[in-house]
Amino acid sequence: MVGKRGRVIGRVGPGIVGEVMLPVRGATEAFYAYPATDEVIEVGTPIVVVDFDPPRTVYVSRAF
């Protein structure tokens, strides 16, 4: 899961449980998301997963 790239579909920020879409098993699935740093990531922003907390939570940063 770490290193996968996706897109924000629910605002991600400190103290906010956001949501992202990630490619998994040949489809795209939604995961709960927290920021890896103290940044706010808006809807539509490309992200990369930096940590994974099974089963459905990821920590993300902006993808550049």
MODELLER restraints for C-alpha pairs under 7 A, 6 or more apart:
rsr = mdl.restraints
at = mdl.atoms
rsr.add(forms.Gaussian(group=physical.xy_distance, feature=features.Distance(at['CA:1:A'], at['CA:49:A']), mean=6.93, stdev=0.5))
rsr.add(forms.Gaussian(group=physical.xy_distance, feature=features.Distance(at['CA:1:A'], at['CA:52:A']), mean=6.51, stdev=0.5))
rsr.add(forms.Gaussian(group=physical.xy_distance, feature=features.Distance(at['CA:2:A'], at['CA:49:A']), mean=5.04, stdev=0.5))
rsr.add(forms.Gaussian(group=physical.xy_distance, feature=features.Distance(at['CA:2:A'], at['CA:50:A']), mean=5.27, stdev=0.5))
rsr.add(forms.Gaussian(group=physical.xy_distance, feature=features.Distance(at['CA:2:A'], at['CA:51:A']), mean=5.62, stdev=0.5))
rsr.add(forms.Gaussian(group=physical.xy_distance, feature=features.Distance(at['CA:2:A'], at['CA:52:A']), mean=6.45, stdev=0.5))
rsr.add(forms.Gaussian(group=physical.xy_distance, feature=features.Distance(at['CA:3:A'], at['CA:48:A']), mean=5.85, stdev=0.5))
rsr.add(forms.Gaussian(group=physical.xy_distance, feature=features.Distance(at['CA:3:A'], at['CA:49:A']), mean=5.19, stdev=0.5))
rsr.add(forms.Gaussian(group=physical.xy_distance, feature=features.Distance(at['CA:3:A'], at['CA:50:A']), mean=6.24, stdev=0.5))
rsr.add(forms.Gaussian(group=physical.xy_distance, feature=features.Distance(at['CA:4:A'], at['CA:48:A']), mean=5.68, stdev=0.5))
rsr.add(forms.Gaussian(group=physical.xy_distance, feature=features.Distance(at['CA:4:A'], at['CA:49:A']), mean=5.55, stdev=0.5))
rsr.add(forms.Gaussian(group=physical.xy_distance, feature=features.Distance(at['CA:5:A'], at['CA:22:A']), mean=6.56, stdev=0.5))
rsr.add(forms.Gaussian(group=physical.xy_distance, feature=features.Distance(at['CA:5:A'], at['CA:47:A']), mean=5.63, stdev=0.5))
rsr.add(forms.Gaussian(group=physical.xy_distance, feature=features.Distance(at['CA:5:A'], at['CA:48:A']), mean=4.42, stdev=0.5))
rsr.add(forms.Gaussian(group=physical.xy_distance, feature=features.Distance(at['CA:5:A'], at['CA:49:A']), mean=6.47, stdev=0.5))
rsr.add(forms.Gaussian(group=physical.xy_distance, feature=features.Distance(at['CA:6:A'], at['CA:20:A']), mean=6.70, stdev=0.5))
rsr.add(forms.Gaussian(group=physical.xy_distance, feature=features.Distance(at['CA:6:A'], at['CA:21:A']), mean=5.56, stdev=0.5))
rsr.add(forms.Gaussian(group=physical.xy_distance, feature=features.Distance(at['CA:6:A'], at['CA:22:A']), mean=4.73, stdev=0.5))
rsr.add(forms.Gaussian(group=physical.xy_distance, feature=features.Distance(at['CA:6:A'], at['CA:46:A']), mean=5.78, stdev=0.5))
rsr.add(forms.Gaussian(group=physical.xy_distance, feature=features.Distance(at['CA:6:A'], at['CA:47:A']), mean=5.34, stdev=0.5))
rsr.add(forms.Gaussian(group=physical.xy_distance, feature=features.Distance(at['CA:6:A'], at['CA:48:A']), mean=6.35, stdev=0.5))
rsr.add(forms.Gaussian(group=physical.xy_distance, feature=features.Distance(at['CA:7:A'], at['CA:20:A']), mean=5.57, stdev=0.5))
rsr.add(forms.Gaussian(group=physical.xy_distance, feature=features.Distance(at['CA:7:A'], at['CA:21:A']), mean=5.52, stdev=0.5))
rsr.add(forms.Gaussian(group=physical.xy_distance, feature=features.Distance(at['CA:7:A'], at['CA:44:A']), mean=5.81, stdev=0.5))
rsr.add(forms.Gaussian(group=physical.xy_distance, feature=features.Distance(at['CA:7:A'], at['CA:45:A']), mean=5.66, stdev=0.5))
rsr.add(forms.Gaussian(group=physical.xy_distance, feature=features.Distance(at['CA:7:A'], at['CA:46:A']), mean=4.53, stdev=0.5))
rsr.add(forms.Gaussian(group=physical.xy_distance, feature=features.Distance(at['CA:7:A'], at['CA:47:A']), mean=5.63, stdev=0.5))
rsr.add(forms.Gaussian(group=physical.xy_distance, feature=features.Distance(at['CA:8:A'], at['CA:19:A']), mean=6.10, stdev=0.5))
rsr.add(forms.Gaussian(group=physical.xy_distance, feature=features.Distance(at['CA:8:A'], at['CA:20:A']), mean=4.34, stdev=0.5))
rsr.add(forms.Gaussian(group=physical.xy_distance, feature=features.Distance(at['CA:8:A'], at['CA:21:A']), mean=6.49, stdev=0.5))
rsr.add(forms.Gaussian(group=physical.xy_distance, feature=features.Distance(at['CA:8:A'], at['CA:42:A']), mean=6.81, stdev=0.5))
rsr.add(forms.Gaussian(group=physical.xy_distance, feature=features.Distance(at['CA:8:A'], at['CA:43:A']), mean=4.90, stdev=0.5))
rsr.add(forms.Gaussian(group=physical.xy_distance, feature=features.Distance(at['CA:8:A'], at['CA:44:A']), mean=5.18, stdev=0.5))
rsr.add(forms.Gaussian(group=physical.xy_distance, feature=features.Distance(at['CA:8:A'], at['CA:45:A']), mean=5.54, stdev=0.5))
rsr.add(forms.Gaussian(group=physical.xy_distance, feature=features.Distance(at['CA:8:A'], at['CA:46:A']), mean=6.59, stdev=0.5))
rsr.add(forms.Gaussian(group=physical.xy_distance, feature=features.Distance(at['CA:8:A'], at['CA:47:A']), mean=6.98, stdev=0.5))
rsr.add(forms.Gaussian(group=physical.xy_distance, feature=features.Distance(at['CA:9:A'], at['CA:19:A']), mean=5.53, stdev=0.5))
rsr.add(forms.Gaussian(group=physical.xy_distance, feature=features.Distance(at['CA:9:A'], at['CA:20:A']), mean=5.23, stdev=0.5))
rsr.add(forms.Gaussian(group=physical.xy_distance, feature=features.Distance(at['CA:9:A'], at['CA:21:A']), mean=6.77, stdev=0.5))
rsr.add(forms.Gaussian(group=physical.xy_distance, feature=features.Distance(at['CA:9:A'], at['CA:43:A']), mean=5.09, stdev=0.5))
rsr.add(forms.Gaussian(group=physical.xy_distance, feature=features.Distance(at['CA:9:A'], at['CA:44:A']), mean=6.25, stdev=0.5))
rsr.add(forms.Gaussian(group=physical.xy_distance, feature=features.Distance(at['CA:10:A'], at['CA:18:A']), mean=4.84, stdev=0.5))
rsr.add(forms.Gaussian(group=physical.xy_distance, feature=features.Distance(at['CA:10:A'], at['CA:19:A']), mean=4.54, stdev=0.5))
rsr.add(forms.Gaussian(group=physical.xy_distance, feature=features.Distance(at['CA:10:A'], at['CA:20:A']), mean=6.62, stdev=0.5))
rsr.add(forms.Gaussian(group=physical.xy_distance, feature=features.Distance(at['CA:10:A'], at['CA:43:A']), mean=5.68, stdev=0.5))
rsr.add(forms.Gaussian(group=physical.xy_distance, feature=features.Distance(at['CA:11:A'], at['CA:18:A']), mean=5.06, stdev=0.5))
rsr.add(forms.Gaussian(group=physical.xy_distance, feature=features.Distance(at['CA:11:A'], at['CA:19:A']), mean=6.87, stdev=0.5))
rsr.add(forms.Gaussian(group=physical.xy_distance, feature=features.Distance(at['CA:11:A'], at['CA:41:A']), mean=6.01, stdev=0.5))
rsr.add(forms.Gaussian(group=physical.xy_distance, feature=features.Distance(at['CA:11:A'], at['CA:42:A']), mean=4.93, stdev=0.5))
rsr.add(forms.Gaussian(group=physical.xy_distance, feature=features.Distance(at['CA:11:A'], at['CA:43:A']), mean=5.35, stdev=0.5))
rsr.add(forms.Gaussian(group=physical.xy_distance, feature=features.Distance(at['CA:12:A'], at['CA:18:A']), mean=4.25, stdev=0.5))
rsr.add(forms.Gaussian(group=physical.xy_distance, feature=features.Distance(at['CA:12:A'], at['CA:19:A']), mean=6.90, stdev=0.5))
rsr.add(forms.Gaussian(group=physical.xy_distance, feature=features.Distance(at['CA:12:A'], at['CA:33:A']), mean=6.51, stdev=0.5))
rsr.add(forms.Gaussian(group=physical.xy_distance, feature=features.Distance(at['CA:12:A'], at['CA:34:A']), mean=5.95, stdev=0.5))
rsr.add(forms.Gaussian(group=physical.xy_distance, feature=features.Distance(at['CA:12:A'], at['CA:35:A']), mean=6.14, stdev=0.5))
rsr.add(forms.Gaussian(group=physical.xy_distance, feature=features.Distance(at['CA:12:A'], at['CA:40:A']), mean=5.73, stdev=0.5))
rsr.add(forms.Gaussian(group=physical.xy_distance, feature=features.Distance(at['CA:12:A'], at['CA:41:A']), mean=5.05, stdev=0.5))
rsr.add(forms.Gaussian(group=physical.xy_distance, feature=features.Distance(at['CA:12:A'], at['CA:42:A']), mean=6.54, stdev=0.5))
rsr.add(forms.Gaussian(group=physical.xy_distance, feature=features.Distance(at['CA:13:A'], at['CA:34:A']), mean=6.51, stdev=0.5))
rsr.add(forms.Gaussian(group=physical.xy_distance, feature=features.Distance(at['CA:13:A'], at['CA:35:A']), mean=5.68, stdev=0.5))
rsr.add(forms.Gaussian(group=physical.xy_distance, feature=features.Distance(at['CA:13:A'], at['CA:39:A']), mean=5.93, stdev=0.5))
rsr.add(forms.Gaussian(group=physical.xy_distance, feature=features.Distance(at['CA:13:A'], at['CA:40:A']), mean=4.22, stdev=0.5))
rsr.add(forms.Gaussian(group=physical.xy_distance, feature=features.Distance(at['CA:13:A'], at['CA:41:A']), mean=6.19, stdev=0.5))
rsr.add(forms.Gaussian(group=physical.xy_distance, feature=features.Distance(at['CA:14:A'], at['CA:35:A']), mean=6.52, stdev=0.5))
rsr.add(forms.Gaussian(group=physical.xy_distance, feature=features.Distance(at['CA:14:A'], at['CA:38:A']), mean=5.72, stdev=0.5))
rsr.add(forms.Gaussian(group=physical.xy_distance, feature=features.Distance(at['CA:14:A'], at['CA:39:A']), mean=6.85, stdev=0.5))
rsr.add(forms.Gaussian(group=physical.xy_distance, feature=features.Distance(at['CA:14:A'], at['CA:40:A']), mean=6.93, stdev=0.5))
rsr.add(forms.Gaussian(group=physical.xy_distance, feature=features.Distance(at['CA:17:A'], at['CA:32:A']), mean=6.40, stdev=0.5))
rsr.add(forms.Gaussian(group=physical.xy_distance, feature=features.Distance(at['CA:17:A'], at['CA:33:A']), mean=5.85, stdev=0.5))
rsr.add(forms.Gaussian(group=physical.xy_distance, feature=features.Distance(at['CA:17:A'], at['CA:34:A']), mean=5.83, stdev=0.5))
rsr.add(forms.Gaussian(group=physical.xy_distance, feature=features.Distance(at['CA:18:A'], at['CA:32:A']), mean=5.77, stdev=0.5))
rsr.add(forms.Gaussian(group=physical.xy_distance, feature=features.Distance(at['CA:18:A'], at['CA:33:A']), mean=4.84, stdev=0.5))
rsr.add(forms.Gaussian(group=physical.xy_distance, feature=features.Distance(at['CA:18:A'], at['CA:34:A']), mean=6.23, stdev=0.5))
rsr.add(forms.Gaussian(group=physical.xy_distance, feature=features.Distance(at['CA:19:A'], at['CA:30:A']), mean=6.58, stdev=0.5))
rsr.add(forms.Gaussian(group=physical.xy_distance, feature=features.Distance(at['CA:19:A'], at['CA:31:A']), mean=5.62, stdev=0.5))
rsr.add(forms.Gaussian(group=physical.xy_distance, feature=features.Distance(at['CA:19:A'], at['CA:32:A']), mean=4.62, stdev=0.5))
rsr.add(forms.Gaussian(group=physical.xy_distance, feature=features.Distance(at['CA:19:A'], at['CA:33:A']), mean=5.10, stdev=0.5))
rsr.add(forms.Gaussian(group=physical.xy_distance, feature=features.Distance(at['CA:20:A'], at['CA:30:A']), mean=5.56, stdev=0.5))
rsr.add(forms.Gaussian(group=physical.xy_distance, feature=features.Distance(at['CA:20:A'], at['CA:31:A']), mean=5.42, stdev=0.5))
rsr.add(forms.Gaussian(group=physical.xy_distance, feature=features.Distance(at['CA:20:A'], at['CA:32:A']), mean=6.55, stdev=0.5))
rsr.add(forms.Gaussian(group=physical.xy_distance, feature=features.Distance(at['CA:20:A'], at['CA:33:A']), mean=6.30, stdev=0.5))
rsr.add(forms.Gaussian(group=physical.xy_distance, feature=features.Distance(at['CA:21:A'], at['CA:28:A']), mean=6.18, stdev=0.5))
rsr.add(forms.Gaussian(group=physical.xy_distance, feature=features.Distance(at['CA:21:A'], at['CA:29:A']), mean=5.37, stdev=0.5))
rsr.add(forms.Gaussian(group=physical.xy_distance, feature=features.Distance(at['CA:21:A'], at['CA:30:A']), mean=4.50, stdev=0.5))
rsr.add(forms.Gaussian(group=physical.xy_distance, feature=features.Distance(at['CA:21:A'], at['CA:31:A']), mean=6.33, stdev=0.5))
rsr.add(forms.Gaussian(group=physical.xy_distance, feature=features.Distance(at['CA:22:A'], at['CA:28:A']), mean=5.35, stdev=0.5))
rsr.add(forms.Gaussian(group=physical.xy_distance, feature=features.Distance(at['CA:22:A'], at['CA:29:A']), mean=5.46, stdev=0.5))
rsr.add(forms.Gaussian(group=physical.xy_distance, feature=features.Distance(at['CA:22:A'], at['CA:30:A']), mean=6.44, stdev=0.5))
rsr.add(forms.Gaussian(group=physical.xy_distance, feature=features.Distance(at['CA:23:A'], at['CA:29:A']), mean=6.34, stdev=0.5))
rsr.add(forms.Gaussian(group=physical.xy_distance, feature=features.Distance(at['CA:31:A'], at['CA:56:A']), mean=5.15, stdev=0.5))
rsr.add(forms.Gaussian(group=physical.xy_distance, feature=features.Distance(at['CA:31:A'], at['CA:57:A']), mean=5.71, stdev=0.5))
rsr.add(forms.Gaussian(group=physical.xy_distance, feature=features.Distance(at['CA:31:A'], at['CA:58:A']), mean=6.77, stdev=0.5))
rsr.add(forms.Gaussian(group=physical.xy_distance, feature=features.Distance(at['CA:32:A'], at['CA:56:A']), mean=6.08, stdev=0.5))
rsr.add(forms.Gaussian(group=physical.xy_distance, feature=features.Distance(at['CA:32:A'], at['CA:57:A']), mean=4.74, stdev=0.5))
rsr.add(forms.Gaussian(group=physical.xy_distance, feature=features.Distance(at['CA:32:A'], at['CA:58:A']), mean=6.30, stdev=0.5))
rsr.add(forms.Gaussian(group=physical.xy_distance, feature=features.Distance(at['CA:33:A'], at['CA:57:A']), mean=5.71, stdev=0.5))
rsr.add(forms.Gaussian(group=physical.xy_distance, feature=features.Distance(at['CA:33:A'], at['CA:58:A']), mean=4.93, stdev=0.5))
rsr.add(forms.Gaussian(group=physical.xy_distance, feature=features.Distance(at['CA:33:A'], at['CA:59:A']), mean=5.62, stdev=0.5))
rsr.add(forms.Gaussian(group=physical.xy_distance, feature=features.Distance(at['CA:33:A'], at['CA:60:A']), mean=6.73, stdev=0.5))
rsr.add(forms.Gaussian(group=physical.xy_distance, feature=features.Distance(at['CA:34:A'], at['CA:58:A']), mean=6.44, stdev=0.5))
rsr.add(forms.Gaussian(group=physical.xy_distance, feature=features.Distance(at['CA:34:A'], at['CA:59:A']), mean=4.84, stdev=0.5))
rsr.add(forms.Gaussian(group=physical.xy_distance, feature=features.Distance(at['CA:34:A'], at['CA:60:A']), mean=6.32, stdev=0.5))
rsr.add(forms.Gaussian(group=physical.xy_distance, feature=features.Distance(at['CA:35:A'], at['CA:59:A']), mean=5.44, stdev=0.5))
rsr.add(forms.Gaussian(group=physical.xy_distance, feature=features.Distance(at['CA:35:A'], at['CA:60:A']), mean=5.10, stdev=0.5))
rsr.add(forms.Gaussian(group=physical.xy_distance, feature=features.Distance(at['CA:35:A'], at['CA:61:A']), mean=6.17, stdev=0.5))
rsr.add(forms.Gaussian(group=physical.xy_distance, feature=features.Distance(at['CA:36:A'], at['CA:50:A']), mean=7.00, stdev=0.5))
rsr.add(forms.Gaussian(group=physical.xy_distance, feature=features.Distance(at['CA:36:A'], at['CA:59:A']), mean=5.14, stdev=0.5))
rsr.add(forms.Gaussian(group=physical.xy_distance, feature=features.Distance(at['CA:36:A'], at['CA:60:A']), mean=5.21, stdev=0.5))
rsr.add(forms.Gaussian(group=physical.xy_distance, feature=features.Distance(at['CA:36:A'], at['CA:61:A']), mean=5.76, stdev=0.5))
rsr.add(forms.Gaussian(group=physical.xy_distance, feature=features.Distance(at['CA:46:A'], at['CA:62:A']), mean=6.12, stdev=0.5))
rsr.add(forms.Gaussian(group=physical.xy_distance, feature=features.Distance(at['CA:46:A'], at['CA:63:A']), mean=5.45, stdev=0.5))
rsr.add(forms.Gaussian(group=physical.xy_distance, feature=features.Distance(at['CA:47:A'], at['CA:60:A']), mean=6.21, stdev=0.5))
rsr.add(forms.Gaussian(group=physical.xy_distance, feature=features.Distance(at['CA:47:A'], at['CA:61:A']), mean=5.53, stdev=0.5))
rsr.add(forms.Gaussian(group=physical.xy_distance, feature=features.Distance(at['CA:47:A'], at['CA:62:A']), mean=4.42, stdev=0.5))
rsr.add(forms.Gaussian(group=physical.xy_distance, feature=features.Distance(at['CA:47:A'], at['CA:63:A']), mean=4.50, stdev=0.5))
rsr.add(forms.Gaussian(group=physical.xy_distance, feature=features.Distance(at['CA:48:A'], at['CA:60:A']), mean=5.58, stdev=0.5))
rsr.add(forms.Gaussian(group=physical.xy_distance, feature=features.Distance(at['CA:48:A'], at['CA:61:A']), mean=5.58, stdev=0.5))
rsr.add(forms.Gaussian(group=physical.xy_distance, feature=features.Distance(at['CA:48:A'], at['CA:62:A']), mean=6.22, stdev=0.5))
rsr.add(forms.Gaussian(group=physical.xy_distance, feature=features.Distance(at['CA:48:A'], at['CA:63:A']), mean=5.34, stdev=0.5))
rsr.add(forms.Gaussian(group=physical.xy_distance, feature=features.Distance(at['CA:49:A'], at['CA:58:A']), mean=6.42, stdev=0.5))
rsr.add(forms.Gaussian(group=physical.xy_distance, feature=features.Distance(at['CA:49:A'], at['CA:59:A']), mean=5.88, stdev=0.5))
rsr.add(forms.Gaussian(group=physical.xy_distance, feature=features.Distance(at['CA:49:A'], at['CA:60:A']), mean=4.54, stdev=0.5))
rsr.add(forms.Gaussian(group=physical.xy_distance, feature=features.Distance(at['CA:49:A'], at['CA:61:A']), mean=6.66, stdev=0.5))
rsr.add(forms.Gaussian(group=physical.xy_distance, feature=features.Distance(at['CA:50:A'], at['CA:59:A']), mean=5.72, stdev=0.5))
rsr.add(forms.Gaussian(group=physical.xy_distance, feature=features.Distance(at['CA:50:A'], at['CA:60:A']), mean=5.46, stdev=0.5))
rsr.add(forms.Gaussian(group=physical.xy_distance, feature=features.Distance(at['CA:50:A'], at['CA:61:A']), mean=6.91, stdev=0.5))
rsr.add(forms.Gaussian(group=physical.xy_distance, feature=features.Distance(at['CA:51:A'], at['CA:58:A']), mean=5.80, stdev=0.5))
rsr.add(forms.Gaussian(group=physical.xy_distance, feature=features.Distance(at['CA:51:A'], at['CA:59:A']), mean=5.02, stdev=0.5))
rsr.add(forms.Gaussian(group=physical.xy_distance, feature=features.Distance(at['CA:52:A'], at['CA:58:A']), mean=4.55, stdev=0.5))
rsr.add(forms.Gaussian(group=physical.xy_distance, feature=features.Distance(at['CA:52:A'], at['CA:59:A']), mean=6.32, stdev=0.5))
